[in-house]
Amino acid sequence: MRDFLPEDVRRREYAIGIITRVYERYGFEPLETPAVENIETLLGTYGEEGNQLIFKILKRGEHEATGQADLALRYDLTVPLARVVAQYQSRLPRLFKRYQIQPVWRADRPARGRFREFYQCDVDSLGSTSPMVEAELCAAMSDALTELGFNDFVIRINHRQFLAYLLNTFAVPRESHADALVAIDKLDKIGGDGVLKELLNRGISEQSSDAMLQFFEGAAEIKGSAPDPEENEAALDVGRDRLPIGSPGRDAVENIRAILRITSGTSAEGRMRLDFSLARGLSYYTGAIMEINVADLAGSLGGGGRYDNLVGMFLGQNIPACGFSLGLERILVVMGERNMFPPTLKTTAADVMIATFDAAGAPAAMRLAAQLREAGLRVLVYPDPEKIGKQIKYADSRGIPFVALLGENEIRDNTVTVKNLAAQTQDTYGQADAGATIVEALRQRG
């Protein structure tokens, strides 16, 4: 868990602003939920691995001594959404599209781009089983990343039902499927040896574990490669022909084909790559699963999938649902390493600082600050009447480009002397005109 200094916050707000605008262009509506949920709401929905990473909150007051927990910090934004839909079903539209950008907490081991408190940027569509839902989510993700400046990402896609077919071919017992997927999902975190050890510890035979690892490791080596629509179609044909007509695995292959074809004409076209090795560890996925990768990052920038049974755990009836989430922290890490933030991004506290000569000039300084703020400028008033050179040095050290000097003569004449620190020039203007002049100078600076 981290503190965010001003520059960090500005970068986060920049990225969140772009992602929010994209989500709203797609018709998603905002939603917020509490940081805590009843522990019963979270336990049992993520699988064994997820249960171990939930931050539990001990009972308070007279129950504190029991050492029991009744609340927990939310692990993701999807389960709280399912709870909200079940709770407020009568007030929500039949087809409900929401976005949610809030922090979540996991008792995980920190690593590059992986933290215990982090923001997720979720979009979810509920109420439809159409493959258009998945296609639209992939297009929204692609738009958001493109507008953030990414141009080398790949959206991998697979299907839980096809994974079930794969695990059956590796002779993994059905009751061990969830354990196998949890282990395989860690391949980029703990490596092949670590995954093999975990598979064996989970009671999966050595023969099955070796066969699975060989398949998934081979596919993982090319997860950042450029997508090819013709290769996708050819792989789908092979996958389909291996499966009997009417089987869930064959239906899964055709569902992926439909999603890929619907993305044609969107920004996701040319980004999608079929990857039958993709495994996401959360146990609530029921259909298509997706993940976004860039070549120089172990792990993903985002992921999601269809979870048609999750709302039913709270409502008693299933509601079709599919979601996608961008991981803000990893996006910011990569953007920082690649110098992707625009040079025009505000990195200072103010556009102009008003220097004060003495305490008697404070009212005039405040009046000028109000005028400049009305012109749309960010204004910092230096509160102490220290030496002007010291005040100017402070403004320069903070990257504030202009200093407004308001001495006795300027106050008497209703003027202000504006010093351009970068150009090392200064001019005197009427106070009513100074704001527009500085705004224009900032525009020319870009």
N, C-alpha and C positions, 0 to 999 in steps of 0.2 A: 504494500500500500504506500502511496507516494504523496508528497506535497507537489503542487504545481505553481511555479513562479509565473510572473506576468507573461513572459514570452511563451511559456508552455500553454497557458490558458488561451492566448490569442491564436496560437496554432490550432488548438483543439476546437475553438469556436469557428475558425475558418473552415475546417473540415466538416464539422457538424452542420454548418450553414449550407454547404454544398449538398451534403447527403439529404438534409431535410427538404431542400427545394426540389431535388429529384423525386423523393418519395411523394411529395404533394402533387407533383405533375402527373403522377400515376393514380391519383385519386385516393391515396391512403390518408386516413384521419389520425390525429394524435391521440395517444393514450398514455397515462401514467399510473403506476401502481405503487403500493408501499414498499419500502426497503425490506420489510419483514413479512413473512407468511406464517401461518400455523404450520408447525413442523409436519403434521400429517399431510398437508397439501403437497409437500416436496418429497418426502421419503417414499420410495417405491416407484417413482416416475422416471428416474434417470438410470436405473440399474445399480448394481452393487458398487461399481466404481464411483458413480456420481454421489451415492449416499455417503461415501467416506469423505468427500470433499465439501460437504455442506457445513457452513459455519452455524453451529447450534447456539441458541441463547438460553441460558439457564433460567428456570423459574425464579421469580423475584419475591420480595417480601417474606411472609411467613413460610413460603414453600422453598426458599432459597437453599436451605440446609439439605433438601432431598437430593440435590445434584442432578435433577431431571431437567430436561429441556421441553418447552412447549412451543417455542417460536424458533425461527431460523432466518438468516439473511438469504434473500433470494439467490438462487444458483444460476438462473437464466431468466429471460423475459417471456419464454413460451408457456411454461406451466402457469405463471400468474395470469397470462392472457386466457388460458383455458378456464381458469377459475372465474375470471371476470365474465367470460361469455356464458358460463353456466349460471352465474349469479344474476346477471342483468339481461338474460336472453330476451325478455319481453320489451326491453328498451332499445335493443340493437336491431339493425336491418338484417334481413335474411342472408344477404351477401354482405359480409362485414370485412372491410379492408382497413387495417390499422398499422401505424408505425409507432415505434417506441424507442427512445434513445435515453437510456438510464444506466447507472452502474449496477453491476452484479458482483458477487463475492464467491470465491472458491478457495478452499484451503489447499492450494496446489503448490508445487515447488516452483519458485520464480525462475525465469529464464529470459532470454532475449525475446522481447515482445510478449512475455507471459507474466502476468501479475496476479496478486490475490484480490485486488479490487480493480475492476476494469469496466469500460463502457461497451455495451452492445448497441448496435444500430439495427433494429429489427423491422422487418415488414412481414405481414402475414395476411393471407386471404382465407376467409372461412365461409363455407356454405356451398362449395362447388367441387366436383371431382374432375372437371374439365382439365385436360393437359394445358389449356391456355393459361391457367393459373401459374403453373411452373414456368412456362415460357415468359410470362410477363414479369415474374420475379427475377428471372435471369436477366431480362432486358433492363430492369431497374438497377440491378447490381452493376451491370456493364456501363450504364449511363453514369452512375455515381462515380465509379472508379475512373472512367475516361475524363470526367470533368475535374477530378482531383489531379489528373495528370498522368495516370498509369496508361501504358500502351503495350505492356508485355504480359498481361494476365491471361490465364486460361480458366474456364469454368468447366470443371470435370463433372460428369453425371453418371450415376449408376442407379440401381434399383434394389430395394431390400429383398424383393421376391427372387431376383436373379442371384443375389448373394446367398440366399437360402439354398438355391439349386447348386451353387458352387460348393458350399459347405457339405451338402449331401454327397457330391462327387468325391470329396476328400474324406468321406466316411466319418464326418463329425456328427455325433448323436444330436438329434434335434434339441434336446434339453441343454446342450452345451453351445448352441449357436450364439446366444447373447454373450457368453464368456469369450468365445473365439473372436467375435467382432470387437469387443472392448480391447482385447490384446492387439489385434491387427491394427486398430486405429492409433496405436502408440508407436507405430513403426518409425515415424520421423522423430520421435522423442527419445526412445530408448534403444533404437537400432535392432537389427535382426537377432542378435544374441539375446538381447533383453526380451524381445517378443517370444522367442522360442522358449526361454526359461519360463515366462509367464504362462504360455500355452500348456506346457507340461505341468506346471504347478496347479493349473485349473483342471487337471485330470484328462486332458486330451492326449491321445496316444502319440508316441514319437513319430510313427509313420504319417499320421494325419498332419501333425504339426510341421514336419519337414516339407511335406507336399504343399501345404498352404503357404508356408514362408517362402518357398522357392517361387511360387506363382506371384504372390503379392510384392516381393522384393523386386522381381523382374519388371513388373508393371510400374512400380514406384520410381524406377530409374528414369522413366520418360514422362513423368507427370507434368513437367514444365514445357514439354515439346509443343510445337505449334499445332493447333487443331487442323484437321483435314476432313471436310464433309464427306468426301468419297470414302475415306477410310472408316469414318463412323458408320456409313451405310453398309459397307462390306462386313464390318464386325457385327453389326446388328443381324445381318443375314446369317452369318455363321452361328451366332447365339441362338437365333430362332430355329434354325434347322436342327440343332442338337436337342431340341425340346419337343415333347409330344404336343399335338394340337389340343388346346383347351387347358393346358397346364398353367399354373400361376406364373412360372418362370417365363413361358412364352408370352403371356399377356404382358409381363413386365417389359420384355424386349420391345413389343409393339407400342407400349406406353412411352418408352424413351424415344422411339422413332417419331411418334406424334409430337412430342415436346420439341425435338430438334427441328422438325419441319416448320413448326409454328414460329420458332425464333427467326426464321428466314425473313429478312426485311427489317429486323430490329438491330440495335447496336450489338446484341449478343451473337449475331450471325458471324461466323468465323472465329468466335471465342470458345465455342462449345466443343468439348472432346469427350467422347464416350470412353469410360474407363471402368471395365468390369472389376477392377481390383479396388476401387474406392470403397472404403468402409468407414462409416461414422458410428462412434461408439454408443450414442444415446439410444436407449432401448425403446423410446416411444415412436421412432420412425416406422412407417408402414409401407411406403411406396418409393417414389423417386427421391434420391438424395443428391445433393450438389455441394461442390466445394471449389473455392477460388484459390489458385496458386500463382505465385511468381517465382521465377527461376532461382533467385538468390535468397529465398526465405524458407527455412525449415518450418513446416506447418502451413497454415492457410491464412488468407486475409478475410475469409468468411465462409459460411457454409449454411446448409439448411436441408429441408426436405419435407415430405408429406407425412402428416401424423393424424390420420383420420380417426383414431380411437381415443386420443388424449382427452378431449372435451367430455367424452362419454364417461370418463372416470369420475367426473364431478356432477354431470347432468343426468346420467342414467340413460342417455340416448346419444349415439354417435353423431357428430357433425363433421363433415369433411373439412380439412384444414391443411394448409401448406405455408411454410415460412422460410425466410432467408435472413441471415444476420451478418452484418459486416463487423469485424473486430476493430474498433477504433484504435486501440493501442498499437496493434501491429501495423496498421496503416500509417500511423504517425511515425513509428520507428523507421519504416522504409522511406517515407517521404523526407524525413530528416537526413537519413544517410545519403539519399540521392539528390539533395538540395532541390526539392520539388516545390517548396513554398515560394510564392511570388515575391519578388523584391519589393513590391508595393504594399505588402502586408504590414499593417501598423505594428511597429515594434517599440514605439515610445509612448510615454504617458500623455503627451500633449503635442499640439502643433505649434503652440506659442506659449512662452512664459513671460509673465509680467513682473518686471523687477521693481522693487519698492525702495525708495530712497530714504524715507523716514516714516515714523508712525503716523504723522499728520497726513501723509498721502494715501493711507490705507483705504478711506472711503472712495477716493477717486479711482484707485486700482480696482476695487470691487465693481464700480460702475462700468469701467472699461471692459472688465472680464465679462460682464453680463452682455454688453454689446457684441463682443467678439463671439460669444457662445451663440447668440441669436443668429449670427452669420454662418453658423454651422461648424465653428472651430472648437477644437479641444484645448482648453485653456488651463494652465497651472499658474497660480499666483504665489510668488515666493513670499513666505509670511514674515521673514525677519529682515530688517533694514541693514543688512550687512554690506560690505564693500561691493560696489557694482561689479568689479572684476571677478570677485568670488562668486557672485550670482551668475554671471555669464559663464564662468567655468563650470558651474553646476549644470546649467542648461546644456552645454556642449557635451559634458560627460554622459548625460541622459539621452543624447541624440535628438534633443528638441531643436528644430531647425530655425526658429525665430524667437527673438527676445524683444519685448515691448518695453521701452524705457519711458518712465512717466515721472519726470522731475518737476520742480517748481514751475519752470517756464512752460512745459507742456500742459500742466494742470491749468495754469493761468490762461493759456491760449486755446485750450480745448483741442490740443493736438497730441500726437504720440510719435515717438521716434522708434522705428522698427529696424532691428539689426538682423541681417541675414547671415547666420553663422557660417554657412557653407561658402557663400560668395564673399564673405568679409566686407559687406557693404551695409550702409544704413541710410534711410530716408525718413523724412518727417511727413506725416499725413494728418488730415483732420480725423478726429476720433470716429466720426460717422462713416468715413471712407476706409478706414484701416482694415476692417474685417474683409471686405470684398477684395482688397488689394492682396492680402495674405492668402485668401482662398485661391485666387488666380495664380499667384506664385507657386503654391503647392501643386496646382494642376499642371503647370509647366514642368515642375520637377518630376512629375509622373509618380 
